Amino acid sequence: MDAVRLIVTSGRALAAGGEEADILAEVWQAQALAQAIGSRLAVYGPPELRGEALGLTELAGRGCGVLHTPELAPGELRAAQLTELGDARQALLRLAGLLGEIGIALVAVASSADDETTYWSCVEAIDAADESRDRVLEMLRKLADRDVEPERTAPWPEREPVLREAG
């Protein structure tokens, strides 16, 4: 499945909410998906994105690591369903939005957490999601810079030839 479809699916699942455990499982799924997208970009993406993509992979992995790994049935791990990136710009735009939604969901869970472990896990996951989003935004900036054509400038101003009238 392509990245954009998986990101949209994750966003919808996160928006559906539910119990604290359900929200944290969706956050974990989204972070795992961000990690997979970063990994794919690091290997197959444009060369100018590879460093940031590796950073995204590491940060999203940290986001997964601070949360309890959910018990998923075979085939439920969205990151494992990633088969193609499709349009990198579109995937990164959607991923930036999803990472922002993750942060908001985690703030809500942290605010209502009954125990300190959940609270601090959410705080660390918020940090990882925020830093991951920063990496995605940097990749988008690099793509935009790449697409801007430098202005052609002549070494001196071009002038139209002056024609004299015969007379």
DRENTORKOL-3810 file (N, C-alpha, C; in nm, 4 decimals):
REM DRENTORKOL-3810
@n.u->0.0852; n.v->-0.1171; n.w->0.0000; ca.u->0.0000; ca.v->0.0000; ca.w->0.0000; c.u->0.0900; c.v->0.1237; c.w->0.0000
@n.u->0.0459; n.v->0.2290; n.w->-0.0617; ca.u->0.1295; ca.v->0.3490; ca.w->-0.0689; c.u->0.1232; c.v->0.4279; c.w->0.0624
@n.u->0.2232; n.v->0.5122; n.w->0.0821; ca.u->0.2406; ca.v->0.5846; ca.w->0.2076; c.u->0.1225; c.v->0.6748; c.w->0.2401
@n.u->0.0722; n.v->0.7471; n.w->0.1422; ca.u->-0.0369; ca.v->0.8411; ca.w->0.1686; c.u->-0.1604; c.v->0.7675; c.w->0.2203
@n.u->-0.1954; n.v->0.6565; n.w->0.1599; ca.u->-0.3123; ca.v->0.5793; ca.w->0.2062; c.u->-0.2942; c.v->0.5320; c.w->0.3493
@n.u->-0.1733; n.v->0.4860; n.w->0.3808; ca.u->-0.1468; ca.v->0.4383; ca.w->0.5165; c.u->-0.1503; c.v->0.5529; c.w->0.6178
@n.u->-0.1000; n.v->0.6678; n.w->0.5781; ca.u->-0.1014; ca.v->0.7841; ca.w->0.6672; c.u->-0.2457; c.v->0.8276; c.w->0.6925
@n.u->-0.3264; n.v->0.8311; n.w->0.5878; ca.u->-0.4682; ca.v->0.8685; ca.w->0.6029; c.u->-0.5390; c.v->0.7682; c.w->0.6938
@n.u->-0.5124; n.v->0.6410; n.w->0.6750; ca.u->-0.5719; ca.v->0.5374; ca.w->0.7597; c.u->-0.5313; c.v->0.5570; c.w->0.9049
@n.u->-0.4050; n.v->0.5864; n.w->0.9294; ca.u->-0.3581; ca.v->0.6100; ca.w->1.0665; c.u->-0.4237; c.v->0.7332; c.w->1.1265
@n.u->-0.4357; n.v->0.8378; n.w->1.0473; ca.u->-0.4993; ca.v->0.9597; ca.w->1.0961; c.u->-0.6438; c.v->0.9360; c.w->1.1361
@n.u->-0.7161; n.v->0.8608; n.w->1.0545; ca.u->-0.8562; ca.v->0.8296; ca.w->1.0862; c.u->-0.8669; c.v->0.7451; c.w->1.2126
@n.u->-0.7789; n.v->0.6473; n.w->1.2245; ca.u->-0.7815; ca.v->0.5618; ca.w->1.3437; c.u->-0.7484; c.v->0.6420; c.w->1.4695
@n.u->-0.6543; n.v->0.7338; n.w->1.4584; ca.u->-0.6179; ca.v->0.8176; ca.w->1.5724; c.u->-0.7338; c.v->0.9102; c.w->1.6090
@n.u->-0.7994; n.v->0.9668; n.w->1.5083; ca.u->-0.9116; ca.v->1.0576; ca.w->1.5313; c.u->-1.0311; c.v->0.9857; c.w->1.5926
@n.u->-1.0442; n.v->0.8558; n.w->1.5686; ca.u->-1.1552; ca.v->0.7794; ca.w->1.6240; c.u->-1.1470; c.v->0.7727; c.w->1.7762
@n.u->-1.0266; n.v->0.7943; n.w->1.8292; ca.u->-1.0098; ca.v->0.7991; ca.w->1.9749; c.u->-1.0322; c.v->0.6656; c.w->2.0399
@n.u->-1.1038; n.v->0.6688; n.w->2.1502; ca.u->-1.1269; ca.v->0.5474; ca.w->2.2261; c.u->-1.0627; c.v->0.5590; c.w->2.3625
@n.u->-1.0366; n.v->0.4462; n.w->2.4205; ca.u->-0.9718; ca.v->0.4410; ca.w->2.5517; c.u->-0.8253; c.v->0.4806; c.w->2.5391
@n.u->-0.7658; n.v->0.5101; n.w->2.6526; ca.u->-0.6241; ca.v->0.5492; ca.w->2.6560; c.u->-0.5362; c.v->0.4474; c.w->2.5836
@n.u->-0.5590; n.v->0.3199; n.w->2.6089; ca.u->-0.4782; ca.v->0.2142; ca.w->2.5464; c.u->-0.4948; c.v->0.2149; c.w->2.3942
@n.u->-0.6161; n.v->0.2427; n.w->2.3466; ca.u->-0.6416; ca.v->0.2482; ca.w->2.2023; c.u->-0.5668; c.v->0.3649; c.w->2.1382
@n.u->-0.5712; n.v->0.4794; n.w->2.2042; ca.u->-0.5022; ca.v->0.5977; ca.w->2.1519; c.u->-0.3522; c.v->0.5736; c.w->2.1490
@n.u->-0.2982; n.v->0.5186; n.w->2.2570; ca.u->-0.1541; ca.v->0.4917; ca.w->2.2609; c.u->-0.1138; c.v->0.3880; c.w->2.1568
@n.u->-0.2003; n.v->0.2917; n.w->2.1299; ca.u->-0.1711; ca.v->0.1925; ca.w->2.0254; c.u->-0.1682; c.v->0.2594; c.w->1.8882
@n.u->-0.2601; n.v->0.3527; n.w->1.8637; ca.u->-0.2606; ca.v->0.4240; ca.w->1.7354; c.u->-0.1407; c.v->0.5173; c.w->1.7222
@n.u->-0.1007; n.v->0.5789; n.w->1.8321; ca.u->0.0200; ca.v->0.6620; ca.w->1.8301; c.u->0.1405; c.v->0.5750; c.w->1.7959
@n.u->0.1485; n.v->0.4584; n.w->1.8574; ca.u->0.2593; ca.v->0.3667; ca.w->1.8299; c.u->0.2582; c.v->0.3261; c.w->1.6824
@n.u->0.1397; n.v->0.2943; n.w->1.6302; ca.u->0.1269; ca.v->0.2567; ca.w->1.4882; c.u->0.1763; c.v->0.3704; c.w->1.3979
@n.u->0.1366; n.v->0.4928; n.w->1.4293; ca.u->0.1754; ca.v->0.6078; ca.w->1.3477; c.u->0.3262; c.v->0.6324; c.w->1.3547
@n.u->0.3848; n.v->0.6169; n.w->1.4721; ca.u->0.5293; ca.v->0.6331; ca.w->1.4851; c.u->0.6028; c.v->0.5231; c.w->1.4075
@n.u->0.5519; n.v->0.4020; n.w->1.4134; ca.u->0.6128; ca.v->0.2921; ca.w->1.3367; c.u->0.6041; c.v->0.3199; c.w->1.1868
@n.u->0.4929; n.v->0.3770; n.w->1.1440; ca.u->0.4770; ca.v->0.4128; ca.w->1.0033; c.u->0.5756; c.v->0.5231; c.w->0.9646
@n.u->0.5918; n.v->0.6232; n.w->1.0502; ca.u->0.6898; ca.v->0.7302; ca.w->1.0238; c.u->0.8303; c.v->0.6721; c.w->1.0143
@n.u->0.8600; n.v->0.5761; n.w->1.1001; ca.u->0.9909; ca.v->0.5099; ca.w->1.0962; c.u->1.0100; c.v->0.4365; c.w->0.9634
@n.u->0.9078; n.v->0.3670; n.w->0.9176; ca.u->0.9168; ca.v->0.2931; ca.w->0.7914; c.u->0.9320; c.v->0.3880; c.w->0.6729
@n.u->0.8588; n.v->0.4991; n.w->0.6747; ca.u->0.8691; ca.v->0.5969; ca.w->0.5664; c.u->1.0080; c.v->0.6599; c.w->0.5655
@n.u->1.0594; n.v->0.6940; n.w->0.6834; ca.u->1.1946; ca.v->0.7483; ca.w->0.6921; c.u->1.2983; c.v->0.6510; c.w->0.6386
@n.u->1.2828; n.v->0.5257; n.w->0.6736; ca.u->1.3754; ca.v->0.4225; ca.w->0.6263; c.u->1.3699; c.v->0.4086; c.w->0.4750
@n.u->1.2500; n.v->0.4097; n.w->0.4208; ca.u->1.2328; ca.v->0.3967; ca.w->0.2759; c.u->1.2929; c.v->0.5174; c.w->0.2036
@n.u->1.2710; n.v->0.6377; n.w->0.2587; ca.u->1.3288; ca.v->0.7587; ca.w->0.1986; c.u->1.4817; c.v->0.7579; c.w->0.2072
@n.u->1.5338; n.v->0.7049; n.w->0.3166; ca.u->1.6789; ca.v->0.7011; ca.w->0.3331; c.u->1.7444; c.v->0.6126; c.w->0.2275
@n.u->1.6753; n.v->0.5084; n.w->0.1865; ca.u->1.7313; ca.v->0.4152; ca.w->0.0889; c.u->1.6971; c.v->0.4554; c.w->-0.0542
@n.u->1.5723; n.v->0.4921; n.w->-0.0784; ca.u->1.5261; ca.v->0.5149; ca.w->-0.2150; c.u->1.4929; c.v->0.6597; c.w->-0.2486
@n.u->1.4940; n.v->0.7468; n.w->-0.1497; ca.u->1.4536; ca.v->0.8850; ca.w->-0.1731; c.u->1.5618; c.v->0.9676; c.w->-0.2396
@n.u->1.5295; n.v->1.0920; n.w->-0.2682; ca.u->1.6277; ca.v->1.1831; ca.w->-0.3276; c.u->1.7499; c.v->1.1963; c.w->-0.2356
@n.u->1.8688; n.v->1.2028; n.w->-0.2927; ca.u->1.9907; ca.v->1.2069; ca.w->-0.2117; c.u->1.9925; c.v->1.3183; c.w->-0.1067
@n.u->1.9346; n.v->1.4333; n.w->-0.1371; ca.u->1.9388; ca.v->1.5450; ca.w->-0.0430; c.u->1.8502; c.v->1.5221; c.w->0.0799
@n.u->1.7668; n.v->1.4200; n.w->0.0766; ca.u->1.6792; ca.v->1.3906; ca.w->0.1905; c.u->1.7315; c.v->1.2789; c.w->0.2788
@n.u->1.8331; n.v->1.2119; n.w->0.2364; ca.u->1.8738; ca.v->1.0885; ca.w->0.3051; c.u->1.9184; c.v->1.1090; c.w->0.4490
@n.u->1.9909; n.v->1.2150; n.w->0.4772; ca.u->2.0344; ca.v->1.2413; ca.w->0.6147; c.u->1.9168; c.v->1.2683; c.w->0.7073
@n.u->1.8255; n.v->1.3535; n.w->0.6622; ca.u->1.7067; ca.v->1.3843; ca.w->0.7418; c.u->1.6179; c.v->1.2607; c.w->0.7556
@n.u->1.6112; n.v->1.1802; n.w->0.6507; ca.u->1.5290; ca.v->1.0588; ca.w->0.6550; c.u->1.5830; c.v->0.9602; c.w->0.7577
@n.u->1.7150; n.v->0.9486; n.w->0.7657; ca.u->1.7745; ca.v->0.8623; ca.w->0.8688; c.u->1.7414; c.v->0.9141; c.w->1.0076
@n.u->1.7469; n.v->1.0467; n.w->1.0241; ca.u->1.7102; ca.v->1.1069; ca.w->1.1520; c.u->1.5651; c.v->1.0790; c.w->1.1870
@n.u->1.4769; n.v->1.0869; n.w->1.0880; ca.u->1.3356; ca.v->1.0570; ca.w->1.1104; c.u->1.3190; c.v->0.9121; c.w->1.1559
@n.u->1.3904; n.v->0.8223; n.w->1.0924; ca.u->1.3826; ca.v->0.6809; ca.w->1.1291; c.u->1.4209; c.v->0.6614; c.w->1.2749
@n.u->1.5289; n.v->0.7256; n.w->1.3152; ca.u->1.5769; ca.v->0.7128; ca.w->1.4533; c.u->1.4775; c.v->0.7738; c.w->1.5524
@n.u->1.4295; n.v->0.8941; n.w->1.5238; ca.u->1.3385; ca.v->0.9623; ca.w->1.6154; c.u->1.2043; c.v->0.8903; c.w->1.6271
@n.u->1.1501; n.v->0.8460; n.w->1.5151; ca.u->1.0232; ca.v->0.7732; ca.w->1.5196; c.u->1.0399; c.v->0.6406; c.w->1.5928
@n.u->1.1562; n.v->0.5789; n.w->1.5772; ca.u->1.1854; ca.v->0.4572; ca.w->1.6521; c.u->1.1885; c.v->0.4833; c.w->1.8017
@n.u->1.2434; n.v->0.5991; n.w->1.8391; ca.u->1.2438; ca.v->0.6384; ca.w->1.9803; c.u->1.1005; c.v->0.6582; c.w->2.0285
@n.u->1.0165; n.v->0.7178; n.w->1.9413; ca.u->0.8755; ca.v->0.7365; ca.w->1.9771; c.u->0.8047; c.v->0.6047; c.w->2.0026
@n.u->0.8377; n.v->0.5036; n.w->1.9250; ca.u->0.7803; ca.v->0.3703; ca.w->1.9478; c.u->0.8361; c.v->0.3086; c.w->2.0752
@n.u->0.9655; n.v->0.3296; n.w->2.0972; ca.u->1.0331; ca.v->0.2656; ca.w->2.2097; c.u->0.9867; c.v->0.3114; c.w->2.3464
@n.u->0.9385; n.v->0.4349; n.w->2.3568; ca.u->0.8959; ca.v->0.4849; ca.w->2.4882; c.u->0.7528; c.v->0.4443; c.w->2.5211
@n.u->0.6807; n.v->0.3931; n.w->2.4219; ca.u->0.5435; ca.v->0.3489; ca.w->2.4439; c.u->0.5379; c.v->0.1975; c.w->2.4508
@n.u->0.4377; n.v->0.1482; n.w->2.5195; ca.u->0.4158; ca.v->0.0038; ca.w->2.5267; c.u->0.3799; c.v->-0.0477; c.w->2.3871
@n.u->0.4481; n.v->-0.1509; n.w->2.3418; ca.u->0.4193; ca.v->-0.2083; ca.w->2.2103; c.u->0.2836; c.v->-0.2780; c.w->2.2152
@n.u->0.1909; n.v->-0.2346; n.w->2.1302; ca.u->0.0571; ca.v->-0.2959; ca.w->2.1339; c.u->0.0588; c.v->-0.4376; c.w->2.0784
@n.u->-0.0361; n.v->-0.5163; n.w->2.1256; ca.u->-0.0516; ca.v->-0.6510; ca.w->2.0711; c.u->-0.1356; c.v->-0.6379; c.w->1.9447
@n.u->-0.0738; n.v->-0.6703; n.w->1.8319; ca.u->-0.1417; ca.v->-0.6581; ca.w->1.7035; c.u->-0.1568; c.v->-0.7959; c.w->1.6407
@n.u->-0.2705; n.v->-0.8165; n.w->1.5791; ca.u->-0.2922; ca.v->-0.9413; ca.w->1.5050; c.u->-0.2073; c.v->-0.9372; c.w->1.3778
@n.u->-0.1756; n.v->-1.0535; n.w->1.3225; ca.u->-0.0999; ca.v->-1.0541; ca.w->1.1976; c.u->-0.1689; c.v->-0.9686; c.w->1.0912
@n.u->-0.0911; n.v->-0.8862; n.w->1.0244; ca.u->-0.1447; ca.v->-0.8011; ca.w->0.9199; c.u->-0.1949; c.v->-0.6659; c.w->0.9687
@n.u->-0.1982; n.v->-0.6425; n.w->1.1008; ca.u->-0.2471; ca.v->-0.5150; ca.w->1.1536; c.u->-0.1397; c.v->-0.4065; c.w->1.1616
@n.u->-0.0144; n.v->-0.4422; n.w->1.1513; ca.u->0.0927; ca.v->-0.3430; ca.w->1.1584; c.u->0.0962; c.v->-0.2663; c.w->1.0261
@n.u->0.0537; n.v->-0.1411; n.w->1.0302; ca.u->0.0454; ca.v->-0.0610; ca.w->0.9072; c.u->0.1820; c.v->-0.0399; c.w->0.8437
@n.u->0.2830; n.v->-0.0216; n.w->0.9243; ca.u->0.4170; ca.v->0.0021; ca.w->0.8696; c.u->0.4625; c.v->-0.1139; c.w->0.7819
@n.u->0.4220; n.v->-0.2344; n.w->0.8158; ca.u->0.4595; ca.v->-0.3520; ca.w->0.7366; c.u->0.3848; c.v->-0.3570; c.w->0.6035
@n.u->0.2774; n.v->-0.2793; n.w->0.5909; ca.u->0.1995; ca.v->-0.2766; ca.w->0.4675; c.u->0.2534; c.v->-0.1758; c.w->0.3662
@n.u->0.3536; n.v->-0.0984; n.w->0.4057; ca.u->0.4117; ca.v->0.0024; ca.w->0.3163; c.u->0.4854; c.v->-0.0662; c.w->0.2024
@n.u->0.4365; n.v->-0.0451; n.w->0.0810; ca.u->0.5011; ca.v->-0.1055; ca.w->-0.0352; c.u->0.5638; c.v->-0.0015; c.w->-0.1269
@n.u->0.5124; n.v->0.1230; n.w->-0.1204; ca.u->0.5683; ca.v->0.2282; ca.w->-0.2057; c.u->0.5466; c.v->0.3642; c.w->-0.1414
@n.u->0.6356; n.v->0.4551; n.w->-0.1733; ca.u->0.6234; ca.v->0.5907; ca.w->-0.1207; c.u->0.5260; c.v->0.6753; c.w->-0.2009
@n.u->0.5201; n.v->0.6539; n.w->-0.3296; ca.u->0.4392; ca.v->0.7398; ca.w->-0.4147; c.u->0.5049; c.v->0.8766; c.w->-0.4238
@n.u->0.4268; n.v->0.9812; n.w->-0.4255; ca.u->0.4772; ca.v->1.1178; ca.w->-0.4323; c.u->0.5368; c.v->1.1544; c.w->-0.2965
@n.u->0.6683; n.v->1.1723; n.w->-0.2922; ca.u->0.7377; ca.v->1.1995; ca.w->-0.1656; c.u->0.6857; c.v->1.3265; c.w->-0.0999
@n.u->0.6623; n.v->1.4300; n.w->-0.1775; ca.u->0.6147; ca.v->1.5561; ca.w->-0.1207; c.u->0.4781; c.v->1.5380; c.w->-0.0536
@n.u->0.3876; n.v->1.4709; n.w->-0.1217; ca.u->0.2541; ca.v->1.4485; ca.w->-0.0665; c.u->0.2610; c.v->1.3616; c.w->0.0594
@n.u->0.3435; n.v->1.2585; n.w->0.0545; ca.u->0.3588; ca.v->1.1713; ca.w->0.1714; c.u->0.4153; c.v->1.2492; c.w->0.2899
@n.u->0.5140; n.v->1.3337; n.w->0.2651; ca.u->0.5736; ca.v->1.4114; ca.w->0.3738; c.u->0.4764; c.v->1.5155; c.w->0.4290
@n.u->0.3979; n.v->1.5787; n.w->0.3424; ca.u->0.2969; ca.v->1.6741; ca.w->0.3900; c.u->0.1965; c.v->1.6047; c.w->0.4821
@n.u->0.1484; n.v->1.4903; n.w->0.4386; ca.u->0.0515; ca.v->1.4152; ca.w->0.5199; c.u->0.1145; c.v->1.3652; c.w->0.6489
@n.u->0.2408; n.v->1.3208; n.w->0.6393; ca.u->0.3093; ca.v->1.2705; ca.w->0.7582; c.u->0.3308; c.v->1.3826; c.w->0.8596
@n.u->0.3639; n.v->1.5014; n.w->0.8140; ca.u->0.3796; ca.v->1.6154; ca.w->0.9060; c.u->0.2485; c.v->1.6407; c.w->0.9804
@n.u->0.1372; n.v->1.6347; n.w->0.9086; ca.u->0.0075; ca.v->1.6523; ca.w->0.9727; c.u->-0.0213; c.v->1.5441; c.w->1.0749
@n.u->0.0087; n.v->1.4197; n.w->1.0401; ca.u->-0.0144; ca.v->1.3079; ca.w->1.1313; c.u->0.0710; c.v->1.3211; c.w->1.2564
@n.u->0.1957; n.v->1.3611; n.w->1.2400; ca.u->0.2826; ca.v->1.3773; ca.w->1.3564; c.u->0.2326; c.v->1.4887; c.w->1.4479
@n.u->0.1753; n.v->1.5928; n.w->1.3912; ca.u->0.1134; ca.v->1.6971; ca.w->1.4719; c.u->-0.0061; c.v->1.6438; c.w->1.5495
@n.u->-0.0876; n.v->1.5615; n.w->1.4834; ca.u->-0.2036; ca.v->1.5012; ca.w->1.5492; c.u->-0.1604; c.v->1.4076; c.w->1.6617
@n.u->-0.0489; n.v->1.3375; n.w->1.6413; ca.u->0.0044; ca.v->1.2501; ca.w->1.7449; c.u->0.0348; c.v->1.3320; c.w->1.8705
@n.u->0.1020; n.v->1.4449; n.w->1.8496; ca.u->0.1372; ca.v->1.5303; ca.w->1.9638; c.u->0.0145; c.v->1.5740; c.w->2.0412
@n.u->-0.0901; n.v->1.6144; n.w->1.9691; ca.u->-0.2140; ca.v->1.6584; ca.w->2.0346; c.u->-0.2788; c.v->1.5439; c.w->2.1125
@n.u->-0.2837; n.v->1.4265; n.w->2.0523; ca.u->-0.3422; ca.v->1.3099; ca.w->2.1191; c.u->-0.2625; c.v->1.2739; c.w->2.2443
@n.u->-0.1309; n.v->1.2826; n.w->2.2348; ca.u->-0.0474; ca.v->1.2487; ca.w->2.3501; c.u->-0.0620; c.v->1.3498; c.w->2.4633
@n.u->-0.0800; n.v->1.4764; n.w->2.4305; ca.u->-0.1037; ca.v->1.5773; ca.w->2.5338; c.u->-0.2324; c.v->1.5443; c.w->2.6090
@n.u->-0.3360; n.v->1.5054; n.w->2.5347; ca.u->-0.4631; ca.v->1.4695; ca.w->2.5982; c.u->-0.4461; c.v->1.3496; c.w->2.6907
@n.u->-0.3725; n.v->1.2483; n.w->2.6452; ca.u->-0.3523; ca.v->1.1288; ca.w->2.7279; c.u->-0.2680; c.v->1.1638; c.w->2.8504
@n.u->-0.1621; n.v->1.2395; n.w->2.8307; ca.u->-0.0761; ca.v->1.2774; ca.w->2.9435; c.u->-0.1535; c.v->1.3587; c.w->3.0464
@n.u->-0.2407; n.v->1.4464; n.w->2.9997; ca.u->-0.3187; ca.v->1.5320; ca.w->3.0905; c.u->-0.4141; c.v->1.4523; c.w->3.1786
@n.u->-0.4589; n.v->1.3405; n.w->3.1284; ca.u->-0.5549; ca.v->1.2605; ca.w->3.2049; c.u->-0.4930; c.v->1.1323; c.w->3.2617
@n.u->-0.3616; n.v->1.1180; n.w->3.2509; ca.u->-0.2960; ca.v->0.9954; ca.w->3.2964; c.u->-0.3097; c.v->0.9789; c.w->3.4480
@n.u->-0.3387; n.v->0.8566; n.w->3.4871; ca.u->-0.3544; ca.v->0.8262; ca.w->3.6296; c.u->-0.2225; c.v->0.7903; c.w->3.6962
@n.u->-0.1253; n.v->0.7530; n.w->3.6152; ca.u->0.0021; ca.v->0.7109; ca.w->3.6736; c.u->0.1181; c.v->0.7875; c.w->3.6101
@n.u->0.2257; n.v->0.7961; n.w->3.6863; ca.u->0.3426; ca.v->0.8711; ca.w->3.6421; c.u->0.4122; c.v->0.8071; c.w->3.5227
@n.u->0.4106; n.v->0.6767; n.w->3.5147; ca.u->0.4763; ca.v->0.6071; ca.w->3.4039; c.u->0.4122; c.v->0.6454; c.w->3.2708
@n.u->0.2811; n.v->0.6437; n.w->3.2662; ca.u->0.2109; ca.v->0.6820; ca.w->3.1432; c.u->0.2386; c.v->0.8275; c.w->3.1098
@n.u->0.2337; n.v->0.9132; n.w->3.2123; ca.u->0.2577; ca.v->1.0552; ca.w->3.1902; c.u->0.3951; c.v->1.0774; c.w->3.1264
@n.u->0.4991; n.v->1.0209; n.w->3.1856; ca.u->0.6347; ca.v->1.0448; ca.w->3.1339; c.u->0.6578; c.v->0.9766; c.w->2.9992
@n.u->0.5940; n.v->0.8639; n.w->2.9764; ca.u->0.6024; ca.v->0.8001; ca.w->2.8442; c.u->0.5420; c.v->0.8914; c.w->2.7389
@n.u->0.4290; n.v->0.9532; n.w->2.7724; ca.u->0.3646; ca.v->1.0458; ca.w->2.6793; c.u->0.4522; c.v->1.1680; c.w->2.6537
@n.u->0.5135; n.v->1.2212; n.w->2.7583; ca.u->0.6001; ca.v->1.3381; ca.w->2.7426; c.u->0.7166; c.v->1.3052; c.w->2.6488
@n.u->0.7784; n.v->1.1905; n.w->2.6678; ca.u->0.8891; ca.v->1.1504; ca.w->2.5803; c.u->0.8408; c.v->1.1248; c.w->2.4371
@n.u->0.7221; n.v->1.0664; n.w->2.4233; ca.u->0.6669; ca.v->1.0408; ca.w->2.2907; c.u->0.6286; c.v->1.1716; c.w->2.2213
@n.u->0.5811; n.v->1.2699; n.w->2.2981; ca.u->0.5515; ca.v->1.4023; ca.w->2.2423; c.u->0.6788; c.v->1.4633; c.w->2.1862
@n.u->0.7856; n.v->1.4539; n.w->2.2628; ca.u->0.9142; ca.v->1.5079; ca.w->2.2191; c.u->0.9606; c.v->1.4395; c.w->2.0901
@n.u->0.9489; n.v->1.3081; n.w->2.0850; ca.u->0.9899; ca.v->1.2329; ca.w->1.9656; c.u->0.9039; c.v->1.2707; c.w->1.8451
@n.u->0.7728; n.v->1.2859; n.w->1.8656; ca.u->0.6838; ca.v->1.3228; ca.w->1.7551; c.u->0.7157; c.v->1.4631; c.w->1.7051
@n.u->0.7436; n.v->1.5547; n.w->1.7982; ca.u->0.7762; ca.v->1.6922; ca.w->1.7607; c.u->0.9073; c.v->1.6979; c.w->1.6813
@n.u->1.0077; n.v->1.6274; n.w->1.7285; ca.u->1.1354; ca.v->1.6251; ca.w->1.6568; c.u->1.1219; c.v->1.5544; c.w->1.5222
@n.u->1.0405; n.v->1.4505; n.w->1.5168; ca.u->1.0161; ca.v->1.3812; ca.w->1.3896; c.u->0.9494; c.v->1.4759; c.w->1.2908
@n.u->0.8522; n.v->1.5529; n.w->1.3393; ca.u->0.7836; ca.v->1.6503; ca.w->1.2534; c.u->0.8821; c.v->1.7552; c.w->1.2018
@n.u->0.9736; n.v->1.7978; n.w->1.2879; ca.u->1.0761; ca.v->1.8934; ca.w->1.2445; c.u->1.1593; c.v->1.8359; c.w->1.1301
@n.u->1.1939; n.v->1.7089; n.w->1.1386; ca.u->1.2706; ca.v->1.6434; ca.w->1.0311; c.u->1.1897; c.v->1.6390; c.w->0.9017
@n.u->1.0633; n.v->1.6079; n.w->0.9137; ca.u->0.9770; ca.v->1.6016; ca.w->0.7954; c.u->0.9664; c.v->1.7399; c.w->0.7314
@n.u->0.9480; n.v->1.8429; n.w->0.8122; ca.u->0.9389; ca.v->1.9787; ca.w->0.7592; c.u->1.0699; c.v->2.0210; c.w->0.6923
@n.u->1.1814; n.v->1.9778; n.w->0.7473; ca.u->1.3110; ca.v->2.0078; ca.w->0.6850; c.u->1.3232; c.v->1.9373; c.w->0.5499
@n.u->1.2746; n.v->1.8139; n.w->0.5411; ca.u->1.2776; ca.v->1.7440; ca.w->0.4124; c.u->1.1896; c.v->1.8148; c.w->0.3107
@n.u->1.0748; n.v->1.8638; n.w->0.3532; ca.u->0.9873; ca.v->1.9389; ca.w->0.2631; c.u->1.0556; c.v->2.0665; c.w->0.2152
@n.u->1.1271; n.v->2.1330; n.w->0.3049; ca.u->1.2008; ca.v->2.2540; ca.w->0.2668; c.u->1.3076; c.v->2.2209; c.w->0.1634
@n.u->1.3779; n.v->2.1104; n.w->0.1841; ca.u->1.4816; ca.v->2.0712; ca.w->0.0889; c.u->1.4224; c.v->2.0359; c.w->-0.0472
@n.u->1.3063; n.v->1.9722; n.w->-0.0469; ca.u->1.2402; ca.v->1.9432; ca.w->-0.1742; c.u->1.2002; c.v->2.0724; c.w->-0.2441
@n.u->1.1504; n.v->2.1684; n.w->-0.1686; ca.u->1.1105; ca.v->2.2965; ca.w->-0.2279; c.u->1.2320; c.v->2.3698; c.w->-0.2830
@n.u->1.3433; n.v->2.3672; n.w->-0.2093; ca.u->1.4661; ca.v->2.4330; ca.w->-0.2563; c.u->1.5160; c.v->2.3688; c.w->-0.3849
@n.u->1.5033; n.v->2.2381; n.w->-0.3923; ca.u->1.5502; ca.v->2.1656; ca.w->-0.5107; c.u->1.4680; c.v->2.2025; c.w->-0.6336
@n.u->1.3403; n.v->2.2271; n.w->-0.6113; ca.u->1.2510; ca.v->2.2542; ca.w->-0.7233; c.u->1.2566; c.v->2.3981; c.w->-0.7733
@n.u->1.3142; n.v->2.4867; n.w->-0.6954; ca.u->1.3253; ca.v->2.6267; ca.w->-0.7376; c.u->1.4423; c.v->2.6375; c.w->-0.8342
@n.u->1.4136; n.v->2.6844; n.w->-0.9547; ca.u->1.5202; ca.v->2.6994; ca.w->-1.0529; c.u->1.5928; c.v->2.8299; c.w->-1.0274
@n.u->1.7252; n.v->2.8256; n.w->-1.0264; ca.u->1.7967; ca.v->2.9512; ca.w->-1.0080; c.u->1.7711; c.v->3.0442; c.w->-1.1264
@n.u->1.7602; n.v->3.1722; n.w->-1.0953; ca.u->1.7356; ca.v->3.2687; ca.w->-1.2032; c.u->1.8555; c.v->3.2735; c.w->-1.2954
@n.u->1.8250; n.v->3.2804; n.w->-1.4243; ca.u->1.9333; ca.v->3.2932; ca.w->-1.5223; c.u->1.9729; c.v->3.4392; c.w->-1.5296
@n.u->2.0962; n.v->3.4623; n.w->-1.5039; ca.u->2.1444; ca.v->3.5998; ca.w->-1.5149; c.u->2.2601; c.v->3.6021; c.w->-1.6131
@n.u->2.2559; n.v->3.7000; n.w->-1.6975; ca.u->2.3642; ca.v->3.7178; ca.w->-1.7942; c.u->2.4770; c.v->3.7936; c.w->-1.7252
@n.u->2.5984; n.v->3.7780; n.w->-1.7734; ca.u->2.7092; ca.v->3.8487; ca.w->-1.7090; c.u->2.6930; c.v->3.9998; c.w->-1.7205
@n.u->2.6215; n.v->4.0481; n.w->-1.8179; ca.u->2.5903; ca.v->4.1910; ca.w->-1.8306; c.u->2.4485; c.v->4.2008; c.w->-1.8852
@n.u->2.3844; n.v->4.3105; n.w->-1.8623; ca.u->2.2449; ca.v->4.3213; ca.w->-1.9086; c.u->2.2360; c.v->4.3089; c.w->-2.0593
@n.u->2.1361; n.v->4.2325; n.w->-2.1004; ca.u->2.1139; ca.v->4.2193; ca.w->-2.2436; c.u->2.0417; c.v->4.3445; c.w->-2.2930
@n.u->2.0868; n.v->4.3960; n.w->-2.4064; ca.u->2.0253; ca.v->4.5165; ca.w->-2.4630; c.u->1.9771; c.v->4.4870; c.w->-2.6036
@n.u->1.8691; n.v->4.5531; n.w->-2.6335; ca.u->1.8199; ca.v->4.5395; ca.w->-2.7690; c.u->1.9089; c.v->4.6228; c.w->-2.8590
@n.u->1.9330; n.v->4.5742; n.w->-2.9803; ca.u->2.0182; ca.v->4.6512; ca.w->-3.0688; c.u->1.9516; c.v->4.7853; c.w->-3.1063
@n.u->2.0314; n.v->4.8839; n.w->-3.1156; ca.u->1.9821; ca.v->5.0166; ca.w->-3.1530; c.u->1.9878; c.v->5.0267; c.w->-3.3037
@n.u->1.8758; n.v->5.0557; n.w->-3.3638; ca.u->1.8701; ca.v->5.0680; ca.w->-3.5090; c.u->1.8624; c.v->5.2169; c.w->-3.5441
@n.u->1.9417; n.v->5.2557; n.w->-3.6396; ca.u->1.9366; ca.v->5.3959; ca.w->-3.6843; c.u->1.8560; c.v->5.4036; c.w->-3.8121
@n.u->1.7765; n.v->5.5037; n.w->-3.8146; ca.u->1.6966; ca.v->5.5214; ca.w->-3.9353; c.u->1.7824; c.v->5.5884; c.w->-4.0426
@n.u->1.7664; n.v->5.5420; n.w->-4.1646; ca.u->1.8388; ca.v->5.6043; ca.w->-4.2752; c.u->1.7687; c.v->5.7339; c.w->-4.3111
@n.u->1.8403; n.v->5.8337; n.w->-4.3409; ca.u->1.7652; ca.v->5.9488; ca.w->-4.3707; c.u->1.8308; c.v->6.0649; c.w->-4.4190
END
